[in-house]
Structure formats: structure tokens, C-alpha cells
Amino acid sequence: MAGTQTKPMKLSRSKAEKLLRILMKLPDHRHRRGRRHDQATILAVAICAVLCGARSYVAIAEWAARSHQNFLRRLGCRREPGSGLYRAPSEPTIRRVLQGIDAEQVDRALAGWLCSLGGNQGEAVAIDGKTLRGAQRENGTQVHLLSAVLHGTGVILGQSEVAEKSNEIPAAAPLLASMDLSGKTVTADALHTQRELARTLVDEREADYLFTVKDNQPTLKQEISELFGPDCFPPCL
């Protein structure tokens, strides 16, 4: 995976500062002795690298090593007294921090920041569920994740595991709870075409929605067909 194709990242000073402020709130359980990089900086480097295509610890470290000095400065990297150069954290350091961090806690903290990367207020967010191949619980059941994905960029704003004896429907609203959806459009498949979610998005989150209507809701589908006519049945609610 070290050869994963990555790209440089443009990150404004304000977005970098906001990212660091968010990450500084996360607990750092490392021993104080021997720390050379702030945890917030290591996480910020890893997050930006992954957004640019890095898919392994080695790829993250290589991406960071290639980054411009100004970018490393914005992410709070350590400056060497002798050379005056900003140094990115090494692969072993990145690996240790990422393996010891609470990933779900990071996801929750980053949801709003990631959502702001869309730039366009009208950017759409997709609710997407997926069963993980090869991932099983102790009782043999498969793990199913529900994700919120930014249209266009494919950036995952957040994800949560669907409870074993439940489904995606009750997991949707909590997944979106920490995201700034004002002015955005939330899209979803027919499973999430539910009044409660639609009302929450419009009344509480100031968002629009685009939901699919299929045969799993025959009454609603019939009402839409009667309203618009059989030849112009819209694919969404």
C-alpha cells in the first residue's frame, strides 16, 4: 500500500486552525515523557493524508514527508531548532497514535469540520448503508455500517455500526446529529423514506431531502402517481 497514489491538499489557515482546535479536545493517553509531536498534529496529518488518498500508515507518512513547509506549519508540526524546518511525524509515531485512539470519538468530533470541506452550501449528503465483507461479530453475524458521505468528493462525514437486532432506520438521525446540514440536501434510498426523518431534517436541521419512493410504500407511491399522473411519476419524495 506504500505506493498508493496521493495528491497534495489545499487547506486554508482558518480550516486548519479549526481542525486543530477540535482535535485538541480529544484526550491524549500517551506518557508525557518522550513526546515529540502533539497528538492533535499527528491526527491532523493523518486525516489530511487520508482525504488525499493515503490508505496505509506508510502512505500517510510518505504523504506528510512530501508536504510543503507552510502546510506542516499550519498543522502544528514541530520545528527543529537547528534547521528551522518543520518536521512531520514518522510512520511509527503515526501508527502508535492511530492504533491507540478511539476512532468513533474522532468521527463524532470531525463530522462538522468534514462537512465544511464541501464549500458549497447546497452540497448534498448521502446516507449509505453497507454490510462489511469478512467482518463478523463474536456470534457470527455480519457487521453493517451506516455512513454519511459528501456528494462529489466521497468524503465520509461519519459512520456508525447498526445494532445487531435493528436496522438502518433508527440509526440515521443519530448519525447526522453532529453535522451542520443547514442549506444542504440529504439523499437516501427507499428504506429511509420516513416521515420522522424528513420532518427532523426540515424542521430541526434546516436541510432539504431527496428520498426514493418504491414498492415498499405502495400507498405513498400511488398517491404520488395520482398527483403527478402515471407518465410523470417522480423518482423521489
N, C-alpha and C positions, 0 to 999 in steps of 0.2 A: 504493500500500500504506500510505500515511501514515494513512489512515482506518480501519485495522484495529481492530476492537473489542477492547479490552483491559480487564482488570479489576485492581483493587489486589491486593496479595499480603500475607498474614499470615505472617510469618517470625519464629519465636522467637529470642531472643538466642543461645541455645546453637546452633541450627542455622545462624544467620548467622555465628557465630564459627567453627564447624566448616568452613563453606564457604570462608571467607577463609583459614583455615589450609591447606586443600587447594590453593587457587589460588596461594597464596604460594610453593608449592614448584615451580611452573612457571617455567621460565627466561624472563626479560624481555630481549629483544634490542634494545629501543629505546635510543637515545642518552640518557644521563643528563641532558644539557642540555635544558631546556625541558619536562621532565615536570611536569605539574600534578596528575596523578592516578596512584595506584598501579595497576599492571596488574591486580592481584587485584580491586581495587574495580571497575574497568571491566568485567571479565569477570563479576563477581558481579551487577552491574547488568543486563548483557545476558542472563545466564542467567535471572534472575528475571523480566525483561520477557518473554522468550520463553515461559516457563512460564505467563505470564498472557495469552498470545495475540498478542504482538508478532511481526510477520513481516517486518520490514524495519528497516534502520538508523534511518530517520526515526521509525518507530513505537517503537523501543526508546528513543530519545532523548526522545520525547514522553511515554512512559510514565514514564521516570525523572524528568522535569521535574514531573510531577504527583504524584510520591510524597511522602509525609509526611516531615517533617524527621527524625523519630525513625527511620524506615526507612532514610533515607540515612545517618544516623549509624551504624546497625548494619552497613551495608555498607562503612563506612570512607571515605565521601566527604569531600572536602576542605572545611574550614570557613574561611570568609572572615574575616580578622581584623577588618575594619571592622564588618560587619553581624552577624557571629556566626552566619550562616546556612550550612547545609551545601549545597554545590553539586554537582549531578550532572554527569558528563562530557557534553560536547557531542556532537552527531551525527558531526562529522568525526573526533573523537577515538575514539569507539566504532568507527567504520568502519575507521580505520587499525589499531587493535589487533586487531579480529576478522579482518581480512584478513591480518595477519601472524602469527597464532597457529597452532600445529599443532592442528587440530581433533581428530584422533584421540587425541592426548595428553590433551586436555581431556576427551574422552569417557571415557577409561580412568580418569582421576583422579576424575571425578564419579560414577562408577557407584554406589558405596556411598552417597554422600550423597543422590542422587536416589532410591535405593531406600528410604531412611529417610523420605522425604516421604509414603509411603503411610500411615504411622502405625500401621496395623493389622498385627500380626504375621502374621496369616493372609492378608494381601493376596496376590493371585495375579499372577504374571508370565508374560506370553505371549511365546513365541518366534514371530516372524513374518517370513517372507521375502517380498521384493518386487523385481521387476525394474523398474528405473527407465526410464521412457519418455524417449526422446531422449538418454539418457546412454550413450555408446559409448566403448569403448577405441580405441586407435590402430589396431588390426587390424579394427575394425568390430563386434566382439562387444559385446553389451549388458552393462551393469553390474547385478549382482544384490546386494542388501544383505540381511543378516540382522539383525533388530532384536530387542531385549528391551524389551517395553512393559508398563508397570504398568497392570493392570486398573482400570477405574473412572475414573482420571484421564487415561489415554492418554499419560502421560509416558514418553518414550523413555529408558530407563536406559542404553542403549548400542547401538551398531550396528557392524557390520564388513562389509567387502566380501568376498563369496565368491570364492575363487580361480577364475580362468577355466576351468581344466580340472578343477574339483572340483564339489562340491555342498554343500548346507546341513549335511549330517550331521556332518562333521568340524569345522565352524565353530561348532557350538552350544556345546560345553563351553568353549572358549577365550573365547567371548563372555560367558559367565556367570561366568568365573573370578574377576573382581574385585568381584562383587556379593555382598552379605550376604543369602543366601537362607534363613537359618535360620528355620524356622517358616512359611515361605511355600510356596505351591503353584505349580509351573511347569507351564504348559499348552502344548501343541504339537499340530500336525496329524500325520497318519499317517506322514509321512516321518521324523519324529523318534521314532517308537516303536521304540527301540533299547535292548537290554539294558544296554549300556555306559553310556549317558546316564542311564538310570533308576538304576543302581547308584551312579553318581557323585553324583547328586542326593541319594539317601537316605543312603549311607554316608559321603560326604565333606562334603556341603554341608548336611546335616540339614534337607533340604527334602522336600516331597511332590511328586507329579507326577500329571498328568491327561493321558494320551495317547490319541489316537484310534486305533482299530483298523479298518482297511478291507480291501478285497480284495487289497491289495498284500502282505498277510501272511495267506494263506489258512489255513495250519496253525494259527496263533495264533487266528485268528477262529473256526475250527472248535472248538478246544479250549475257548474261552470259551463258545461256543454249547452245547457238551456239558455244561459245568459249570453253567451257569445255565438251560439249557433254551432252545428255539427262540423261545419267546414273551417272554422277558425278556432278550434279548441286550443287554448294556450298551454304550453308545457309546464307552466308553473303557477303557483298561487301568490 
